[in-house]
Amino acid sequence: GKSCWRITPQAGPRVRWASVLTDAPIRPTGQPLPEKCGSCCECVDICPADAFTGQPFHEDEPRSVRYDARKCQEYHVDAEAKTGHRVCGLCVYVCPYGRKA
């Protein structure tokens, strides 16, 4: 999505991902999911760090086209200094895709 989170049909961006490191030959099992954001920019608009550009996802582009990780990091450091917590998640919270009714 525009917030650089993977958007799943069932849960939207509300998924915990883990990594598996392997040198095993693994073939893709399907096609990438189509981009679903359309004209929605709720994650872009709510971001207190102004870290997202609003550009749609294209797999051949670097993440920096859509997301400024430095701005997000600076926001988290500042939030931790003020509140003692280094968490935000507003972009995940506001995403309508996969939200339970």
N, CA, C and O atoms as a GROMACS GRO file, in nm:
protein
  404
    1GLY      N    1   0.082  -0.119   0.000
    1GLY     CA    2   0.000   0.000   0.000
    1GLY      C    3   0.086   0.125   0.000
    1GLY      O    4   0.209   0.118  -0.005
    2LYS      N    5   0.019   0.238   0.005
    2LYS     CA    6   0.090   0.366   0.004
    2LYS      C    7   0.173   0.388   0.129
    2LYS      O    8   0.264   0.471   0.130
    3SER      N    9   0.143   0.312   0.235
    3SER     CA   10   0.221   0.322   0.359
    3SER      C   11   0.334   0.219   0.363
    3SER      O   12   0.398   0.202   0.466
    4CYS      N   13   0.358   0.152   0.252
    4CYS     CA   14   0.464   0.052   0.238
    4CYS      C   15   0.440  -0.074   0.320
    4CYS      O   16   0.532  -0.154   0.338
    5TRP      N   17   0.319  -0.094   0.369
    5TRP     CA   18   0.281  -0.219   0.435
    5TRP      C   19   0.223  -0.310   0.330
    5TRP      O   20   0.162  -0.264   0.234
    6ARG      N   21   0.243  -0.439   0.347
    6ARG     CA   22   0.176  -0.536   0.260
    6ARG      C   23   0.029  -0.537   0.301
    6ARG      O   24  -0.003  -0.542   0.420
    7ILE      N   25  -0.058  -0.532   0.202
    7ILE     CA   26  -0.202  -0.530   0.227
    7ILE      C   27  -0.258  -0.666   0.190
    7ILE      O   28  -0.252  -0.707   0.074
    8THR      N   29  -0.312  -0.737   0.288
    8THR     CA   30  -0.370  -0.868   0.261
    8THR      C   31  -0.522  -0.855   0.249
    8THR      O   32  -0.581  -0.767   0.311
    9PRO      N   33  -0.586  -0.943   0.171
    9PRO     CA   34  -0.732  -0.935   0.155
    9PRO      C   35  -0.807  -0.952   0.287
    9PRO      O   36  -0.910  -0.888   0.308
   10GLN      N   37  -0.757  -1.037   0.374
   10GLN     CA   38  -0.829  -1.067   0.498
   10GLN      C   39  -0.807  -0.964   0.608
   10GLN      O   40  -0.900  -0.931   0.682
   11ALA      N   41  -0.687  -0.913   0.621
   11ALA     CA   42  -0.654  -0.828   0.735
   11ALA      C   43  -0.598  -0.691   0.698
   11ALA      O   44  -0.562  -0.614   0.787
   12GLY      N   45  -0.591  -0.659   0.570
   12GLY     CA   46  -0.530  -0.533   0.531
   12GLY      C   47  -0.385  -0.531   0.576
   12GLY      O   48  -0.313  -0.629   0.555
   13PRO      N   49  -0.339  -0.421   0.640
   13PRO     CA   50  -0.201  -0.414   0.687
   13PRO      C   51  -0.182  -0.470   0.828
   13PRO      O   52  -0.072  -0.465   0.882
   14ARG      N   53  -0.288  -0.523   0.887
   14ARG     CA   54  -0.285  -0.570   1.026
   14ARG      C   55  -0.232  -0.712   1.037
   14ARG      O   56  -0.304  -0.802   1.082
   15VAL      N   57  -0.108  -0.733   0.995
   15VAL     CA   58  -0.046  -0.866   0.992
   15VAL      C   59   0.095  -0.855   1.050
   15VAL      O   60   0.165  -0.758   1.021
   16ARG      N   61   0.136  -0.951   1.130
   16ARG     CA   62   0.275  -0.959   1.178
   16ARG      C   63   0.351  -1.048   1.083
   16ARG      O   64   0.314  -1.164   1.063
   17TRP      N   65   0.457  -0.996   1.025
   17TRP     CA   66   0.539  -1.074   0.932
   17TRP      C   67   0.664  -1.120   1.004
   17TRP      O   68   0.715  -1.053   1.094
   18ALA      N   69   0.713  -1.235   0.964
   18ALA     CA   70   0.839  -1.289   1.015
   18ALA      C   71   0.928  -1.319   0.896
   18ALA      O   72   0.880  -1.326   0.782
   19SER      N   73   1.054  -1.336   0.920
   19SER     CA   74   1.148  -1.367   0.812
   19SER      C   75   1.197  -1.510   0.824
   19SER      O   76   1.217  -1.563   0.934
   20VAL      N   77   1.216  -1.570   0.710
   20VAL     CA   78   1.278  -1.702   0.703
   20VAL      C   79   1.398  -1.687   0.610
   20VAL      O   80   1.382  -1.654   0.493
   21LEU      N   81   1.516  -1.712   0.663
   21LEU     CA   82   1.637  -1.704   0.582
   21LEU      C   83   1.674  -1.843   0.537
   21LEU      O   84   1.688  -1.935   0.617
   22THR      N   85   1.690  -1.858   0.406
   22THR     CA   86   1.722  -1.989   0.352
   22THR      C   87   1.795  -1.972   0.220
   22THR      O   88   1.783  -1.868   0.153
   23ASP      N   89   1.870  -2.073   0.182
   23ASP     CA   90   1.929  -2.074   0.048
   23ASP      C   91   1.859  -2.179  -0.038
   23ASP      O   92   1.906  -2.213  -0.147
   24ALA      N   93   1.746  -2.230   0.011
   24ALA     CA   94   1.669  -2.328  -0.066
   24ALA      C   95   1.606  -2.261  -0.187
   24ALA      O   96   1.562  -2.147  -0.179
   25PRO      N   97   1.602  -2.332  -0.299
   25PRO     CA   98   1.536  -2.275  -0.416
   25PRO      C   99   1.384  -2.273  -0.394
   25PRO      O  100   1.321  -2.377  -0.375
   26ILE      N  101   1.328  -2.155  -0.396
   26ILE     CA  102   1.184  -2.139  -0.373
   26ILE      C  103   1.125  -2.066  -0.493
   26ILE      O  104   1.171  -1.959  -0.532
   27ARG      N  105   1.022  -2.125  -0.550
   27ARG     CA  106   0.954  -2.063  -0.663
   27ARG      C  107   0.831  -1.987  -0.614
   27ARG      O  108   0.766  -2.030  -0.518
   28PRO      N  109   0.797  -1.877  -0.679
   28PRO     CA  110   0.673  -1.806  -0.643
   28PRO      C  111   0.553  -1.898  -0.661
   28PRO      O  112   0.550  -1.983  -0.750
   29THR      N  113   0.454  -1.881  -0.575
   29THR     CA  114   0.334  -1.966  -0.581
   29THR      C  115   0.214  -1.894  -0.640
   29THR      O  116   0.108  -1.954  -0.652
   30GLY      N  117   0.229  -1.771  -0.675
   30GLY     CA  118   0.116  -1.697  -0.731
   30GLY      C  119   0.160  -1.561  -0.779
   30GLY      O  120   0.279  -1.528  -0.780
   31GLN      N  121   0.064  -1.483  -0.818
   31GLN     CA  122   0.089  -1.348  -0.867
   31GLN      C  123   0.081  -1.249  -0.750
   31GLN      O  124   0.011  -1.274  -0.653
   32PRO      N  125   0.153  -1.137  -0.761
   32PRO     CA  126   0.137  -1.034  -0.657
   32PRO      C  127  -0.008  -0.986  -0.654
   32PRO      O  128  -0.076  -0.984  -0.757
   33LEU      N  129  -0.054  -0.949  -0.536
   33LEU     CA  130  -0.189  -0.897  -0.524
   33LEU      C  131  -0.198  -0.762  -0.593
   33LEU      O  132  -0.102  -0.684  -0.589
   34PRO      N  133  -0.311  -0.732  -0.655
   34PRO     CA  134  -0.325  -0.601  -0.718
   34PRO      C  135  -0.329  -0.489  -0.614
   34PRO      O  136  -0.372  -0.510  -0.501
   35GLU      N  137  -0.284  -0.373  -0.654
   35GLU     CA  138  -0.285  -0.256  -0.567
   35GLU      C  139  -0.431  -0.218  -0.540
   35GLU      O  140  -0.509  -0.206  -0.634
   36LYS      N  141  -0.467  -0.199  -0.414
   36LYS     CA  142  -0.606  -0.173  -0.377
   36LYS      C  143  -0.631  -0.033  -0.323
   36LYS      O  144  -0.746   0.002  -0.294
   37CYS      N  145  -0.529   0.047  -0.308
   37CYS     CA  146  -0.547   0.176  -0.243
   37CYS      C  147  -0.630   0.274  -0.325
   37CYS      O  148  -0.708   0.352  -0.270
   38GLY      N  149  -0.613   0.269  -0.457
   38GLY     CA  150  -0.686   0.364  -0.542
   38GLY      C  151  -0.657   0.507  -0.500
   38GLY      O  152  -0.541   0.546  -0.485
   39SER      N  153  -0.762   0.585  -0.482
   39SER     CA  154  -0.745   0.726  -0.445
   39SER      C  155  -0.738   0.747  -0.294
   39SER      O  156  -0.723   0.860  -0.248
   40CYS      N  157  -0.748   0.639  -0.216
   40CYS     CA  158  -0.741   0.650  -0.070
   40CYS      C  159  -0.602   0.697  -0.027
   40CYS      O  160  -0.501   0.646  -0.075
   41CYS      N  161  -0.598   0.793   0.062
   41CYS     CA  162  -0.472   0.843   0.117
   41CYS      C  163  -0.483   0.860   0.268
   41CYS      O  164  -0.414   0.945   0.325
   42GLU      N  165  -0.569   0.781   0.333
   42GLU     CA  166  -0.589   0.797   0.478
   42GLU      C  167  -0.460   0.779   0.555
   42GLU      O  168  -0.433   0.854   0.649
   43CYS      N  169  -0.378   0.680   0.518
   43CYS     CA  170  -0.251   0.657   0.589
   43CYS      C  171  -0.155   0.773   0.566
   43CYS      O  172  -0.082   0.813   0.658
   44VAL      N  173  -0.155   0.827   0.447
   44VAL     CA  174  -0.067   0.940   0.413
   44VAL      C  175  -0.109   1.062   0.494
   44VAL      O  176  -0.025   1.133   0.550
   45ASP      N  177  -0.240   1.086   0.499
   45ASP     CA  178  -0.292   1.206   0.566
   45ASP      C  179  -0.275   1.203   0.718
   45ASP      O  180  -0.254   1.307   0.779
   46ILE      N  181  -0.285   1.084   0.780
   46ILE     CA  182  -0.279   1.076   0.926
   46ILE      C  183  -0.137   1.071   0.981
   46ILE      O  184  -0.116   1.093   1.100
   47CYS      N  185  -0.040   1.042   0.898
   47CYS     CA  186   0.098   1.023   0.946
   47CYS      C  187   0.152   1.150   1.013
   47CYS      O  188   0.167   1.252   0.946
   48PRO      N  189   0.180   1.144   1.144
   48PRO     CA  190   0.231   1.263   1.213
   48PRO      C  191   0.373   1.300   1.172
   48PRO      O  192   0.417   1.413   1.196
   49ALA      N  193   0.445   1.209   1.110
   49ALA     CA  194   0.582   1.235   1.066
   49ALA      C  195   0.587   1.284   0.922
   49ALA      O  196   0.693   1.324   0.874
   50ASP      N  197   0.473   1.282   0.853
   50ASP     CA  198   0.468   1.318   0.710
   50ASP      C  199   0.569   1.235   0.632
   50ASP      O  200   0.642   1.286   0.547
   51ALA      N  201   0.572   1.104   0.662
   51ALA     CA  202   0.673   1.015   0.605
   51ALA      C  203   0.634   0.954   0.471
   51ALA      O  204   0.720   0.897   0.403
   52PHE      N  205   0.507   0.964   0.431
   52PHE     CA  206   0.462   0.900   0.308
   52PHE      C  207   0.436   1.001   0.198
   52PHE      O  208   0.388   1.111   0.224
   53THR      N  209   0.470   0.964   0.075
   53THR     CA  210   0.451   1.055  -0.038
   53THR      C  211   0.314   1.041  -0.102
   53THR      O  212   0.270   1.133  -0.171
   54GLY      N  213   0.246   0.929  -0.081
   54GLY     CA  214   0.117   0.905  -0.144
   54GLY      C  215   0.128   0.838  -0.279
   54GLY      O  216   0.027   0.815  -0.346
   55GLN      N  217   0.250   0.805  -0.320
   55GLN     CA  218   0.269   0.736  -0.448
   55GLN      C  219   0.224   0.591  -0.436
   55GLN      O  220   0.251   0.527  -0.335
   56PRO      N  221   0.156   0.539  -0.538
   56PRO     CA  222   0.116   0.398  -0.533
   56PRO      C  223   0.237   0.305  -0.545
   56PRO      O  224   0.342   0.345  -0.594
   57PHE      N  225   0.218   0.182  -0.500
   57PHE     CA  226   0.324   0.081  -0.502
   57PHE      C  227   0.353   0.034  -0.643
   57PHE      O  228   0.261   0.005  -0.720
   58HIS      N  229   0.480   0.026  -0.677
   58HIS     CA  230   0.528  -0.037  -0.801
   58HIS      C  231   0.648  -0.121  -0.760
   58HIS      O  232   0.744  -0.069  -0.703
   59GLU      N  233   0.643  -0.251  -0.790
   59GLU     CA  234   0.746  -0.342  -0.739
   59GLU      C  235   0.886  -0.313  -0.792
   59GLU      O  236   0.984  -0.360  -0.733
   60ASP      N  237   0.898  -0.238  -0.900
   60ASP     CA  238   1.031  -0.210  -0.955
   60ASP      C  239   1.091  -0.080  -0.901
   60ASP      O  240   1.200  -0.040  -0.942
   61GLU      N  241   1.021  -0.014  -0.808
   61GLU     CA  242   1.072   0.111  -0.752
   61GLU      C  243   1.122   0.089  -0.609
   61GLU      O  244   1.071   0.002  -0.538
   62PRO      N  245   1.220   0.167  -0.567
   62PRO     CA  246   1.265   0.155  -0.428
   62PRO      C  247   1.160   0.211  -0.332
   62PRO      O  248   1.078   0.294  -0.370
   63ARG      N  249   1.164   0.164  -0.209
   63ARG     CA  250   1.069   0.208  -0.106
   63ARG      C  251   1.076   0.360  -0.086
   63ARG      O  252   0.975   0.422  -0.053
   64SER      N  253   1.192   0.418  -0.107
   64SER     CA  254   1.211   0.562  -0.082
   64SER      C  255   1.123   0.650  -0.171
   64SER      O  256   1.105   0.768  -0.141
   65VAL      N  257   1.070   0.595  -0.280
   65VAL     CA  258   0.978   0.670  -0.365
   65VAL      C  259   0.848   0.700  -0.288
   65VAL      O  260   0.783   0.802  -0.312
   66ARG      N  261   0.812   0.611  -0.196
   66ARG     CA  262   0.686   0.624  -0.124
   66ARG      C  263   0.702   0.661   0.024
   66ARG      O  264   0.608   0.710   0.085
   67TYR      N  265   0.820   0.637   0.080
   67TYR     CA  266   0.835   0.644   0.225
   67TYR      C  267   0.971   0.698   0.265
   67TYR      O  268   1.074   0.654   0.214
   68ASP      N  269   0.971   0.796   0.356
   68ASP     CA  270   1.095   0.852   0.408
   68ASP      C  271   1.118   0.793   0.548
   68ASP      O  272   1.064   0.843   0.647
   69ALA      N  273   1.198   0.688   0.555
   69ALA     CA  274   1.223   0.618   0.680
   69ALA      C  275   1.288   0.708   0.785
   69ALA      O  276   1.265   0.690   0.904
   70ARG      N  277   1.366   0.804   0.742
   70ARG     CA  278   1.431   0.897   0.836
   70ARG      C  279   1.327   0.979   0.912
   70ARG      O  280   1.339   0.998   1.033
   71LYS      N  281   1.225   1.028   0.842
   71LYS     CA  282   1.120   1.105   0.909
   71LYS      C  283   1.046   1.021   1.012
   71LYS      O  284   1.015   1.068   1.121
   72CYS      N  285   1.019   0.897   0.976
   72CYS     CA  286   0.950   0.807   1.068
   72CYS      C  287   1.037   0.780   1.191
   72CYS      O  288   0.988   0.783   1.304
   73GLN      N  289   1.163   0.753   1.170
   73GLN     CA  290   1.257   0.727   1.279
   73GLN      C  291   1.266   0.848   1.373
   73GLN      O  292   1.262   0.832   1.495
   74GLU      N  293   1.278   0.967   1.316
   74GLU     CA  294   1.287   1.088   1.397
   74GLU      C  295   1.161   1.108   1.480
   74GLU      O  296   1.168   1.148   1.596
   75TYR      N  297   1.045   1.079   1.422
   75TYR     CA  298   0.919   1.089   1.496
   75TYR      C  299   0.919   0.993   1.614
   75TYR      O  300   0.880   1.030   1.725
   76HIS      N  301   0.961   0.869   1.590
   76HIS     CA  302   0.961   0.769   1.697
   76HIS      C  303   1.057   0.806   1.811
   76HIS      O  304   1.024   0.788   1.928
   77VAL      N  305   1.173   0.858   1.777
   77VAL     CA  306   1.270   0.901   1.879
   77VAL      C  307   1.210   1.014   1.962
   77VAL      O  308   1.221   1.014   2.085
   78ASP      N  309   1.147   1.111   1.895
   78ASP     CA  310   1.085   1.223   1.965
   78ASP      C  311   0.969   1.176   2.053
   78ASP      O  312   0.955   1.221   2.167
   79ALA      N  313   0.887   1.086   2.001
   79ALA     CA  314   0.774   1.033   2.077
   79ALA      C  315   0.822   0.960   2.202
   79ALA      O  316   0.763   0.973   2.309
   80GLU      N  317   0.929   0.883   2.188
   80GLU     CA  318   0.983   0.810   2.303
   80GLU      C  319   1.034   0.906   2.410
   80GLU      O  320   1.015   0.883   2.529
   81ALA      N  321   1.098   1.014   2.367
   81ALA     CA  322   1.149   1.113   2.462
   81ALA      C  323   1.034   1.180   2.538
   81ALA      O  324   1.047   1.211   2.656
   82LYS      N  325   0.922   1.202   2.470
   82LYS     CA  326   0.809   1.271   2.532
   82LYS      C  327   0.721   1.178   2.614
   82LYS      O  328   0.672   1.217   2.720
   83THR      N  329   0.700   1.054   2.566
   83THR     CA  330   0.600   0.966   2.629
   83THR      C  331   0.659   0.841   2.691
   83THR      O  332   0.593   0.772   2.769
   84GLY      N  333   0.784   0.810   2.656
   84GLY     CA  334   0.843   0.685   2.702
   84GLY      C  335   0.808   0.566   2.615
   84GLY      O  336   0.848   0.454   2.643
   85HIS      N  337   0.731   0.592   2.509
   85HIS     CA  338   0.691   0.485   2.417
   85HIS      C  339   0.735   0.519   2.276
   85HIS      O  340   0.725   0.634   2.232
   86ARG      N  341   0.782   0.419   2.206
   86ARG     CA  342   0.832   0.437   2.070
   86ARG      C  343   0.739   0.364   1.974
   86ARG      O  344   0.782   0.271   1.904
   87VAL      N  345   0.616   0.405   1.970
   87VAL     CA  346   0.518   0.335   1.888
   87VAL      C  347   0.424   0.438   1.825
   87VAL      O  348   0.398   0.543   1.883
   88CYS      N  349   0.373   0.406   1.709
   88CYS     CA  350   0.276   0.492   1.643
   88CYS      C  351   0.166   0.404   1.586
   88CYS      O  352   0.066   0.380   1.654
   89GLY      N  353   0.182   0.354   1.464
   89GLY     CA  354   0.084   0.263   1.405
   89GLY      C  355  -0.042   0.328   1.352
   89GLY      O  356  -0.137   0.258   1.319
   90LEU      N  357  -0.046   0.461   1.344
   90LEU     CA  358  -0.166   0.527   1.294
   90LEU      C  359  -0.198   0.488   1.150
   90LEU      O  360  -0.314   0.479   1.112
   91CYS      N  361  -0.094   0.465   1.070
   91CYS     CA  362  -0.116   0.427   0.930
   91CYS      C  363  -0.186   0.291   0.921
   91CYS      O  364  -0.269   0.269   0.833
   92VAL      N  365  -0.152   0.200   1.011
   92VAL     CA  366  -0.217   0.069   1.014
   92VAL      C  367  -0.359   0.083   1.066
   92VAL      O  368  -0.452   0.025   1.009
   93TYR      N  369  -0.377   0.160   1.172
   93TYR     CA  370  -0.507   0.178   1.234
   93TYR      C  371  -0.611   0.236   1.137
   93TYR      O  372  -0.725   0.191   1.134
   94VAL      N  373  -0.571   0.335   1.060
   94VAL     CA  374  -0.666   0.408   0.978
   94VAL      C  375  -0.698   0.339   0.845
   94VAL      O  376  -0.797   0.374   0.780
   95CYS      N  377  -0.618   0.242   0.803
   95CYS     CA  378  -0.639   0.176   0.674
   95CYS      C  379  -0.775   0.104   0.671
   95CYS      O  380  -0.801   0.018   0.755
   96PRO      N  381  -0.861   0.138   0.575
   96PRO     CA  382  -0.992   0.074   0.569
   96PRO      C  383  -0.988  -0.067   0.512
   96PRO      O  384  -1.084  -0.142   0.528
   97TYR      N  385  -0.880  -0.103   0.447
   97TYR     CA  386  -0.874  -0.234   0.381
   97TYR      C  387  -0.857  -0.345   0.484
   97TYR      O  388  -0.762  -0.342   0.563
   98GLY      N  389  -0.944  -0.439   0.485
   98GLY     CA  390  -0.937  -0.551   0.577
   98GLY      C  391  -0.994  -0.522   0.714
   98GLY      O  392  -0.988  -0.607   0.803
   99ARG      N  393  -1.049  -0.402   0.733
   99ARG     CA  394  -1.106  -0.366   0.864
   99ARG      C  395  -1.233  -0.446   0.889
   99ARG      O  396  -1.316  -0.463   0.800
  100LYS      N  397  -1.245  -0.496   1.009
  100LYS     CA  398  -1.366  -0.570   1.047
  100LYS      C  399  -1.480  -0.471   1.066
  100LYS      O  400  -1.462  -0.364   1.125
  101ALA      N  401  -1.597  -0.507   1.015
  101ALA     CA  402  -1.713  -0.417   1.027
  101ALA      C  403  -1.768  -0.416   1.167
  101ALA      O  404  -1.866  -0.346   1.195
   0.00000   0.00000   0.00000
